[in-house]
Amino acid sequence: MTLTAGLFLRKGADRRLRGGHLWVYSNEVDTKRSPLGGFEPGDIVSVRSADGVLLGSAYMEPQALICARLYAPAEGQTLSTGLFYQRLETALAGRDAVFTQPFYRLVYGDSDLLPGVVIDRFGPYLVVQLNNAGIERHRQPLLEALQKLLSPEGILLRGDSRSRRESGLAEDSEIVLGSVPDQVPLEENGVRFLAPVHAGQKTGWFYDHRMARARLAPWVAGKSVLDVYSYIGGWGIQAGSFGADRVCCIDSSATALEGVMVNAALNNIADKVSVRQGSAPETMKQMISEGLTYDVVILDPPAFIQRRKDIKKGVTAYRRINELGLRLLNTGGLLVSGSCSMHLARSDLMLAMQQAAVRAGCQLRVVEQGAQGPDHPVHPAIPETEYLKAVFARKL
């Protein structure tokens, strides 16, 4: 697909792009020179300043607030199989430099100059998400580049992301190359898992907390561990494999908890893993009433803050869940509090934890902090690419 006529910005609206950002907002466009109604999702444009200087190549999302997304800053490039191959090759080199096994997020959207694209690698299998109509239009050259670079046994295209749903796109999933089993194996920090890539959350697995989960090892040996919002046991099964005496996983999904026990058996720790199904807050309240306590409590909830306007309500939700966690935690024990809410600052998460400690009648001391792993690289000009927090704190 060739470049169409340029997308011209208003005078002074090029400052962010010159600083390295990749998004063009609709109110930055000179709509007299570049009427947005003249574009279709996926059209390739050369983005230009008011005085005509080339700022880069982008694909269009003309109906969205972010109406164009740059994939080639300061360059005139078509979104071809060759360019996809170059981007994927660069992303692969970054992962292979730090991971010895092929289990990681291969592509993390803007940070890999492939906006709208998420690809998780599970050995010979790839799970791909194309999160807007613009990039979906270019799926064929992307798939061709993936096949050329990695020769995977199967590629699963997951179409059920929230961003696709909000854009009114089809939410179907399909195998677009070879075959992909319902459960695919992976290994993280020396611990084995089976991930339900067809029906599980997101791509079936969450690679982003990998580094923080590795740091559990010195804290859990010989301890009792509670993993809240466990999904299929990413934290809890690793805690058990690192030497915890007993592990309890809480999740609202019976299917997810079945996955916990499958993964416990896979690592020969089923005898020390138990599960409880239900709403996390209600289940934790019930456990408090039963007098249960643990040496380590792990809280890894879904994003309580989806939009900036939800910050106040979301911070309250984080405070409440951390308070419940502290009431289940033995004095001297470790609270691991995670957040995947991009709009929640790390300082606000710590403030919520401190408020929870005051309400629970204890003190906290932060002893370690974690962030997303190197397969979720942060683009320094795009704060939105940094979303993950993990805070390890001792209860005093």
SEDRENTOR-961617 format. One record per residue (C-alpha): x, y, z. Coordinates in pm, whole numbers, plus 50000, padded with zeros to 5 digits. Example, Ala and Ser with C-alpha at 12.3 -4.5 7.8 and 13.67 -1.06 7.14 Angstrom:
2
REC      x      y      z
REC  51230  49550  50780
REC  51367  49894  50714
END
This chain:
396
REC      x      y      z
REC  50000  50000  50000
REC  50145  50335  49897
REC  50148  50659  50093
REC  49842  50875  50035
REC  49837  51254  50040
REC  49996  51407  50347
REC  49824  51454  50679
REC  49904  51815  50771
REC  49909  51934  51131
REC  49810  52272  51262
REC  50083  52525  51330
REC  50265  52434  51653
REC  50096  52094  51679
REC  50410  51906  51578
REC  50595  51954  51907
REC  50510  51615  52057
REC  50598  51424  51740
REC  50931  51606  51712
REC  50991  51496  52071
REC  50945  51132  51976
REC  50577  51067  52042
REC  50388  50855  51789
REC  50025  50966  51823
REC  49839  51228  51625
REC  49522  51357  51789
REC  49232  51466  51571
REC  49238  51821  51712
REC  49601  51857  51596
REC  49513  51807  51230
REC  49464  52097  50990
REC  49130  51966  50869
REC  49103  52227  50595
REC  49413  52087  50425
REC  49357  51727  50542
REC  48984  51658  50595
REC  48959  51351  50820
REC  48647  51244  50633
REC  48867  51179  50332
REC  49049  50892  50501
REC  48962  50531  50578
REC  49098  50323  50869
REC  49436  50185  50769
REC  49516  50445  50503
REC  49889  50514  50500
REC  49983  50881  50527
REC  50290  51098  50546
REC  50245  51316  50853
REC  50369  51669  50794
REC  50407  51985  50998
REC  50223  52302  50897
REC  50523  52406  50688
REC  50540  52070  50511
REC  50829  51904  50696
REC  50796  51524  50701
REC  50739  51398  51057
REC  50691  51034  50970
REC  50463  50770  50823
REC  50144  50661  50996
REC  49828  50462  50947
REC  49494  50632  50994
REC  49214  50583  51245
REC  49012  50885  51125
REC  48711  50828  51354
REC  48920  50796  51671
REC  49060  51061  51905
REC  49406  50928  51815
REC  49346  50960  51443
REC  49691  50852  51322
REC  49967  50635  51465
REC  50326  50666  51347
REC  50522  50349  51270
REC  50814  50517  51091
REC  50914  50846  51262
REC  51087  51095  51031
REC  51068  50850  50739
REC  50848  50790  50438
REC  50776  50418  50453
REC  50492  50197  50339
REC  50358  49938  50586
REC  50484  49642  50386
REC  50590  49287  50461
REC  50950  49408  50445
REC  50896  49681  50704
REC  50705  49443  50932
REC  50995  49200  50901
REC  51246  49470  51003
REC  51037  49571  51304
REC  50987  49209  51412
REC  51355  49127  51368
REC  51452  49421  51591
REC  51196  49319  51854
REC  51315  48960  51846
REC  51677  49065  51896
REC  51576  49263  52205
REC  51403  48962  52359
REC  51665  48705  52266
REC  51930  48926  52428
REC  51777  48869  52772
REC  51564  48553  52754
REC  51713  48210  52702
REC  51383  48049  52608
REC  51118  48158  52355
REC  50849  48255  52603
REC  50786  48630  52607
REC  50595  48923  52461
REC  50749  48952  52118
REC  50577  49277  52021
REC  50455  49548  52257
REC  50280  49797  52032
REC  50423  50148  52015
REC  50742  50052  52197
REC  50831  49823  51907
REC  50712  50074  51643
REC  50417  49849  51567
REC  50126  50049  51713
REC  49815  49846  51783
REC  50000  49513  51765
REC  50054  49273  52056
REC  50223  48936  52000
REC  50299  48682  52271
REC  50530  48393  52192
REC  50481  48048  52338
REC  50767  47853  52182
REC  50646  47746  51837
REC  50309  47922  51880
REC  50222  48290  51847
REC  49914  48468  51981
REC  49845  48796  51802
REC  49614  49083  51892
REC  49538  49361  51641
REC  49370  49624  51852
REC  49219  49869  51603
REC  49069  49879  51255
REC  49368  50061  51109
REC  49625  49794  51186
REC  49383  49511  51114
REC  49374  49623  50752
REC  49746  49532  50734
REC  49726  49193  50899
REC  49829  48994  50591
REC  50177  49147  50547
REC  50229  49119  50924
REC  50143  48749  50918
REC  50369  48695  50618
REC  50657  48862  50802
REC  50598  48649  51114
REC  50598  48333  50908
REC  50916  48435  50727
REC  51101  48529  51047
REC  50996  48255  51288
REC  50830  47974  51086
REC  50583  47912  51372
REC  50379  47594  51395
REC  50068  47802  51454
REC  49940  48158  51483
REC  49625  48237  51679
REC  49460  48572  51617
REC  49274  48680  51932
REC  49005  48935  51848
REC  48844  48979  52189
REC  49039  49272  52335
REC  48862  49560  52509
REC  48997  49813  52260
REC  48852  49616  51968
REC  48520  49587  52146
REC  48509  49961  52208
REC  48588  50020  51840
REC  48300  49800  51730
REC  48529  49543  51565
REC  48457  49172  51539
REC  48562  48985  51852
REC  48613  48646  51690
REC  48936  48452  51733
REC  49081  48236  51459
REC  49381  48023  51379
REC  49539  48194  51080
REC  49835  47958  51035
REC  49891  47593  51115
REC  49738  47469  51438
REC  49738  47596  51796
REC  49628  47368  52084
REC  49383  47493  52345
REC  49657  47477  52609
REC  50014  47570  52520
REC  50319  47510  52741
REC  50546  47784  52865
REC  50818  47822  53125
REC  50875  48126  53345
REC  51149  48155  53607
REC  51205  47781  53582
REC  50838  47700  53652
REC  50614  47528  53397
REC  50263  47628  53300
REC  49991  47548  53052
REC  49820  47863  52921
REC  49466  47856  52777
REC  49543  48073  52476
REC  49206  48030  52305
REC  48974  48103  52596
REC  49193  48255  52869
REC  49236  48620  52961
REC  49409  48848  52708
REC  49648  48619  52516
REC  49613  48341  52774
REC  49906  48451  52992
REC  50056  48762  53154
REC  50430  48785  53090
REC  50454  49139  53229
REC  50508  49055  53600
REC  50782  48801  53524
REC  51063  48990  53699
REC  50862  49063  54014
REC  50748  48700  54035
REC  51111  48591  54021
REC  51176  48806  54328
REC  50929  48600  54530
REC  51189  48327  54576
REC  51375  48465  54882
REC  51051  48568  55052
REC  50837  48255  55031
REC  51051  47956  55128
REC  50883  47776  55418
REC  50597  48030  55422
REC  50220  48028  55373
REC  50110  48226  55066
REC  49777  48373  54954
REC  49750  48460  54583
REC  49449  48688  54522
REC  49314  48734  54169
REC  49528  48435  54086
REC  49403  48354  53734
REC  49586  48025  53653
REC  49846  48071  53927
REC  50122  48285  53780
REC  50225  48406  54126
REC  50100  48124  54347
REC  50242  47831  54152
REC  50579  48003  54134
REC  50565  48066  54509
REC  50494  47697  54567
REC  50774  47597  54332
REC  51009  47833  54517
REC  50950  47646  54842
REC  50634  47784  55004
REC  50478  47538  55249
REC  50123  47605  55138
REC  49954  47823  54878
REC  49592  47931  54845
REC  49469  48086  54520
REC  49154  48300  54496
REC  48977  48375  54170
REC  48619  48434  54059
REC  48659  48194  53766
REC  48617  47821  53824
REC  48793  47757  53493
REC  49093  47964  53601
REC  49114  47770  53928
REC  49104  47443  53738
REC  49407  47581  53556
REC  49574  47651  53890
REC  49548  47286  53988
REC  49665  47168  53644
REC  49974  47387  53680
REC  50027  47274  54039
REC  50030  46912  53923
REC  50262  47002  53637
REC  50517  47124  53893
REC  50454  46843  54147
REC  50319  47077  54415
REC  49948  46988  54406
REC  49966  46864  54766
REC  50033  47215  54896
REC  49802  47418  54670
REC  49436  47491  54741
REC  49182  47718  54573
REC  48880  47926  54669
REC  48635  48055  54412
REC  48454  48384  54452
REC  48473  48762  54446
REC  48810  48859  54590
REC  48681  49114  54847
REC  48398  48890  54967
REC  48617  48580  54983
REC  48885  48766  55175
REC  48627  48897  55423
REC  48507  48543  55476
REC  48863  48422  55533
REC  48919  48700  55787
REC  48607  48587  55972
REC  48749  48234  55972
REC  49065  48361  56143
REC  49295  48265  55856
REC  49632  48436  55818
REC  49928  48405  55582
REC  50296  48495  55576
REC  50279  48635  55223
REC  49977  48796  55056
REC  49989  48874  54683
REC  49737  49112  54525
REC  49741  49128  54145
REC  49398  49267  54052
REC  49269  49364  53709
REC  49294  49733  53622
REC  49066  49918  53864
REC  49124  50237  53663
REC  49041  50213  53293
REC  49009  50587  53230
REC  49154  50899  53386
REC  48813  51000  53522
REC  48808  50678  53729
REC  49125  50757  53927
REC  48958  50859  54253
REC  48725  50560  54257
REC  49008  50330  54153
REC  49245  50446  54426
REC  48971  50369  54679
REC  48939  50019  54533
REC  49315  49963  54567
REC  49305  50089  54926
REC  49022  49854  55017
REC  49177  49543  54869
REC  49513  49620  55032
REC  49342  49668  55368
REC  49183  49324  55337
REC  49518  49180  55238
REC  49686  49332  55543
REC  49419  49190  55773
REC  49505  48844  55639
REC  49880  48900  55671
REC  50083  48797  55971
REC  50296  49063  56142
REC  50639  49052  55982
REC  50487  48913  55665
REC  50516  49039  55310
REC  50246  49217  55112
REC  50296  49218  54735
REC  50066  49477  54582
REC  50041  49497  54204
REC  49866  49729  53964
REC  49825  49718  53586
REC  49636  50051  53579
REC  49830  50287  53355
REC  49653  50588  53509
REC  49763  50493  53861
REC  50097  50646  53953
REC  50332  50434  54162
REC  50319  50701  54432
REC  49939  50673  54440
REC  49959  50295  54478
REC  50193  50341  54775
REC  49960  50603  54919
REC  49670  50358  54890
REC  49882  50096  55066
REC  49972  50340  55343
REC  49609  50437  55393
REC  49524  50067  55407
REC  49791  50014  55673
REC  49653  50298  55887
REC  49305  50150  55866
REC  49438  49803  55943
REC  49631  49933  56246
REC  49980  49844  56128
REC  50284  49993  55959
REC  50441  49913  55622
REC  50797  49934  55496
REC  50862  49902  55123
REC  51147  49657  55070
REC  51141  49600  54693
REC  50968  49733  54385
REC  50899  49574  54050
REC  50799  49688  53702
REC  50723  49535  53365
REC  50990  49312  53219
REC  51220  49383  52923
REC  50969  49228  52683
REC  50740  49523  52768
REC  50988  49804  52691
REC  50892  50159  52784
REC  50903  50426  52514
REC  51051  50731  52694
REC  50834  50973  52496
REC  50512  50779  52560
REC  50431  50752  52933
REC  50134  50532  52847
REC  50370  50245  52763
REC  50468  50224  53133
REC  50177  50079  53325
REC  50288  49798  53557
REC  50376  49834  53926
REC  50459  49586  54199
REC  50539  49694  54553
REC  50679  49451  54812
REC  50620  49575  55166
REC  50669  49419  55510
REC  50394  49451  55769
REC  50526  49582  56103
END
